[in-house]
């Protein structure tokens, strides 16, 4: 059987996303905009399509409206390829009426739906990571080793493994131990790679390295059913550790760029990294494109602007402004004399008509986007926000908290203007 016929992909749509608040106030994590024109969920879906996997289930639960709109408006398949992206929301059944209790519980409740499609393997993915991966390689290793379960892992220096689940492996990559987010340095040291394995890496490190779980799993169909024949709710904390010594569990080592976008700071830095001359993640890779919604927007228009290391989404209008090391989303608007630096401006979902603009101005609501004469540094400005003329927003020296009567939130040292917020002219934070 081909990869396309033997594999089902399951993307975890994420929980409440509390660490990404306020970006997740009105949306789930996979629906958060990324890199000017994409959504986080576009990454795993595109990786699947580029890996010849086109039967994809997306398990969702919290704040799913924008995610549903995006997926339904983006991923259309011809009837002959038998591909799909099916959204599986938490539902009440005869066996229970509560919501998903964790990643394993979400998959368990949907096994009945997966059985309707012929498959040998199930590929389980996270919906909030930035990476490019050919899943055919992990599947090839999974079959070659005769594994029941294979975990995708990425090498990390010992000094950078905080908050990650770590695995201890033998030289044949079979997993001996799995420890979820260890804090004891002695435990971390006991999980480091052997000299033989470290020497086999494409980019060896002087510092000792550990293998961190990427939250990506390949299960044999029967192995998954057996692993979930219990009340365990989470793969990383319960299911995987419980399989060690009972099933053949192997690690697959991935050595490309990988970023878990779990916090506001991680999201901010991952976006700004894309504005570098040689970004760590390349959206320009023609052989493995990242797909997203085709919005049929006009080209962006820049009038007398100074631009330095900036990603600009389609349909933006920038006038006599200065933008440095920033990422601008679709339909971004920046007025005359404004300066943006180290800023992620997510843009807007729509353009205002002249009548709407006049009505909003009459109500004291500024133009969508950034007004005239503004100074913004170290910020994330979410979609449909309105920044009045002469506003000054700067994260430097600000402690985490709420500012400007709740219209501005500083989280992880990043100043965030939430979706749909508006700041009166002259606001200073």
N, C-alpha and C positions, 0 to 999 in steps of 0.2 A: 504494500500500500504506500502511496505517496504521503509526504508530510501533511499535505492538505486534507487527505482523507482519514488519516489515523489520529490526528490531534485536535482536541478542543481547547481553546484558550478561555480562561476565566480571569477577568480583571476585577480586582477588588475596588469598589467605588469609594471606599473611605468612610470613616466614622464622622464624628462632629468636627474634626479638624480644629480643636481648641487652640493648639499651638500656633495655628496660622490666623487666628482671630486678630483684627477685624476683617481680613480678606475673605473669611468664610462665614461672615454674618448672614449673607443672602445666597450662598452657594456652597456646594461641597468641594472638597479639595481638588478632585480631578477636573472641575470646571473652572478653576482659577486661571485667568489669562497668563500667557507666557510668551516672551520673546516678540512682543509687538503684535502678533496676529494669531497665535496658536492658543490651545488650552492644554493643560497638563495631560489630559486623557489622550490627546493626539499622539503622545510618545509611545505608549505601549500598543495602541492600535496600529500605528504605522510600522512599528517593529514586527508585529504579527504579519501584516500584509507583505512586508519586504522579506519575510521568512517563509512565504508560501503557506501561511495559516490564515484562513478567511472565515472560520466559524468561531465567533467570539461572543462570549457572554459578559455583560457588564453588570455587576451586582451593586445596587445602590440602595441608599436608605435616607440620608439626611439632606435637606435642601437641594433636591434633585432637579428642579424645574429647568434651570439654565443648562444643566448637563444634558437633560433629555432633548431640549431644543437643539443644542449643538450637534449631538450625535445623530439625531433624526434628520437634520438638515445637511449633514456632511457625508455620511457613509451610505452610499447607494450601490447595490450590486446587481449585475445582470442576472436574469433567472437561470442562465445556463451554468454559471459557476457555482451555484448553490451556496454562496457566501452570505454572511449576515453579521451584524452587530446587534444582538438582542439585549435589551435592558431588562434586568430582572430585579424589580423592587421588592422589598420586604412585604410579605403578604400574610394574611390570616389564613390558617388551615384548620382542619379538624384536629390536628395534633398540637396546635398552639396559636396564640394570638399576639405574642410579644414580638419585638423587633429582633434583628440579628444581634447576637450577644458577642460576636467576635468573628475573625476571619474564617476559622474552621466551622463555626456554627452557620455562617452564611453559605458556605459551600455545601455543607451537609443538607441544608433545607432545599437546595436546588438540584441535588443528585437526581431526583425524579425527573427533572426536565432534561438533564444531560443524557439520560438513558435513551431518550427518543432519537438520538443521533448516533450512528455507528462510529466508534472510536476505540483506540487502544490506550491512548495516553491523554492526560489532562495537564495542561500548562497553566499554572497559577501565577498571576502577575499583580504587582502593585500599580495603583493608578496615580501615584504622586511622586514619580522619580524622573530624572532627566538622564538619559543614556541612549546609546544606539547599540543594539545587539542583534545578531543573527541567531535566532532561537534554534535553527537547524543544527548548530554546532553542539549545543547542550543536549539536544535530542539524540544526536549521533553518539555522543559519549554515553548517554544513559543506556542506549541499546547495546553498545559495545561492551560495557561493564556488566550487563545483566542486572542492573540496579532495579530495585523496587521504587526508590525515591532518589532524586538528584536535586541538590540545593545549589543554586548559583551563588557564588561567593566572589568577593573582590579583595585583593591584598591591601592592607592598611598598615602603616608603621605603628608600632606599639604606642607611640605618643599621641596617636590620633584616633584611637579606637573607642573613645568615650561614647557611651550611649548606643553602641552597636552590639548585636548578637554575634558571638564568635564561635567558630568550630575548630576542634582539634582533629587533624586528619593523619592517617598513615601515608606512607609514600605512594601507595596505589590510589590515593584520594578517597578511600573509604573513611567514613566519619567515626571517630572514637567517642567524641564528646561534643555537646552543644551547650553553651552557657549564655543566657540572655543578659546582656548589658552588665558584665562583671565590673566591679569597682576596685576589688583587691588587686594591687599590682602583682602579687605572687600568683594569683589565679591567671591573670593576663599573660604573665611570663610563661606559665605552663602550657599555654595554648599557641605559642609561637610556632612558625613553620620550621621543619627540620632543615638542616643545611642543604640536603639533597634537593628538597622541593624549592627552597629559596633560590638555589642556583639554576633551577629550570624556568624561572620567571623571565619574561622578555625584558623587563626593566628591573634588574636586581637592585636591592637597597642595602646601604651600609647598616642602617638600623634594622633591628629585628622586625619581622612582620607577622601579622595574624590574618586569618581569613575571616572576613565579616560577611554575614548572611545578607543577601540583597532582597530577601523576601520574595524570591522567585523559585518556584518548585515545579519539578516534573514528576508526576505520579503515574505508575501503571494504574489502569482502571480498577482492577481488583484491589490493589494495595490501598488506593484512596478510600474505597468503600469500607475496607477493614479498619483503616486508620480512623475513620469517622464513626465507627459503630460504637459510640460511647457518648458521654456528655461534655467532652472537652470543647472549649470555645475558641482557642487561639492556636495557630500553627506554630509560631515561634516559641511561645512559652510552654506549651503542653504537648501538642501532637508530635512534633519532630523529636524532642527529647524522649518521648515515650516509645518511639520506634527503634531507637538505637539498641542494638543487641538482639532485636527481634526481626528486623527486616534489613535488606541490603541497601544501605543509605550511603550515597557518595556525594562528593563536592565537585562542582565544576568551577574552574577558576576563570573569571572574566577580568581582563586587564585593560579595558578601555575606561573612558571617563564615565563616572557614575556619581550622581548627586541625589541624595534623599532630601526632597524639598518639604521638610516637616515643620519648619519654623519660619517666622517672618524674616529673620536675618538670613537664613539659608536661601529663601526665595529671592530676596533682594540681591544678594551677592551672585547667585546663579544668573539672574537676568543681566546685571551689569557686566558680568564676565563676557557676555555675548557681544559687548561693544568693543572689546579689545581687538587689536589688529589680527591676532591669531587666537581666536576664542577656543577654550577647551572643548566645547561642543560645536560641531560644524553643521549648521543648517543648510549649507551649500553643497552637501554630499549628494551628487546627482544619482549615484547608483542605489542609494537608500533614502529616498525623500521622506520628509515628514509631511503628512497630509493634514489638511484642515478645511474649514468651510470656504467655498468659493463665493465671495460676497459681491463680486462684480463692482468693486469700488474704483473710482478714478485714481490716477496717479497722484502722489502727494505734490503739493505746491509750496515752494519755499521762496519768499520774497526778501531779498537783502538780509540773509541770515548768516551767522557765523556758526559753523557746525564742526565739531571735533569729536570723533569716535562716538557716533550716534547710530542707533538702529531706529528706523522710522517706518511705522506701519502704513498701509495703503490709506489713501483718502485723507491725509492730514493737511492742515493749512497752518503754516508758520510764517509770521510776518515780522521782519526787522528785529529778530530775537537772537540770543546767543545760547547755544545748547552744547554742553560738554559732558562726555562720558555718561550717556543716558540712553534709555530705551523708551520709545514713544509708540503707543498702540495705535490701532486703526482709528481714523477720524479724530486724531488729536488736533487740538486748536491751541495756539499760543499767540498772544497778542503782542503788539509793538513794545519794544524796550524791555522785554522780560528776559531773565537769565536763569537757566536751569543747569544744575550740575549734580552729577551722581544721583540722578532721579529716574524713577520708573513711572511714567505717565501712561496709564492703561487706555486712554482714549474714551470713546463713546460708542453707544449702541445705535445711535441715530444722529442725523443732522437736524438742527432746528430750522424751521421755516422763518421767514421774516416776521410773520404774524406771531409765531410762538416766541421769538426773541423779544419782540416788543411787549408782549404780554408778561413775560418773565421779568423783564427790566422794570416794568411798571409795578411789579410785586416785590422789587428789591432783590430779585434773583439774578446773579451774574450770568454771562455767556457760558455755555458748556466749555470746559477746558480751563486754560490759564489766561487770565486777563492781561491788561497792559501794565508794564512797569513792575512786574513781580520778581521776587528773588526767592528761588527754591533750591535747597541743597540737602542731600541725604534723605530723600523722601520717596514714598510710594503714594501716588495719587490714583485712586481706584476709578473705575469707569463711571461716567456720567457725573463726575464731581464738577463743581463750579467754583473757581478761585477768582474772587473779585480783583479789580485793579489795585495795584500797589500793595498786595499781600507779601509778607516776608515769612518764609517757612524754612527753618534750619534745625536739623536734629542735633547739632553739636552742643554738648553740655546739658542736654535735656535728659532728665531721668524718666523712666517708663511711667506713664500715667496718661490722664485725660486732660486736654487743653482746649481752649477756645469754645467753652461751653459744650464740650462733647463732640465738636466737629472735627477734632484732631486727636489722634491717639499715638503715643510713642510706645513702641513695643520692640524689645531686643535692640534698643538704641536706634531704631528706624522710625522716622516720622511718617505716619499713615493718615491720609485723608480717605475715609471710608467711601464706599460706592454710594453715589447720589447725594453726598454731602455738599453744602455750599458755604463758602466763607465770605462774609461781607467785605467790601473794599477796605483796604487798610489794616486787615487783620495781621497781627504780628505774633509768631510763636517761635 
